[in-house]
Amino acid sequence: VLLPSGFTLSNYKEILTLKGFFPALLMSLLRTVVGTITSVFCCSFLAYLFTKDKMPGRKILYRFVVFTMYISGGMIATYIVMKSYGLLNSFWVYILPSMISAYNMILIKTYIEQLPPELEESASLDGAGYITCFFKIRLDWNCKFIEIFYRSDGSKRR
């Protein structure tokens, strides 16, 4: 009763002939690629900024981000915000809410704090600023960690 009666590919044929299948597939691919790239960049850069002692308001902003892990606005509040910004029925309604994840940002921040600060100190002596240090030193060192982290975290974000 539970075994299939025969082998057939008719279901795949039916799905591939549906009118909205390929636009939906494209939207899913774009959401995954653009969402992951923006999330990696935003969480990594925010985590890097939170490791800087000279950043004004660093502790208050960090506590605010951590606070969002415990208490969120909820689905109705998120809908009202997206509606007031005119993002309903647009692509960005999928991307913007997931750009910064407090959990991901905390893990990346913890990893950045464990890296040797001497590399950044020597780069700053050579005239590199925070943005240059982030892109050329910290992001380069974080690539493997970020790749492993987002590959294992990808199933939780959908």
Secondary structure, DSSP 8 states (H G I E B T S, - for coil): --S-SS---HHHHHHHTSTTHHHHHHHHHHHHHHHHHHHHHHHHHHHHHHT-TTSTTHHHHHHHHHHHHH----HHHHHHHHHHTT-TTSTHHHHGGGS--HHHHHHHHHHHHHS-THHHHHHHHTT--HHHHIIIIIHHHHHHHHHHHHHHHGGG--
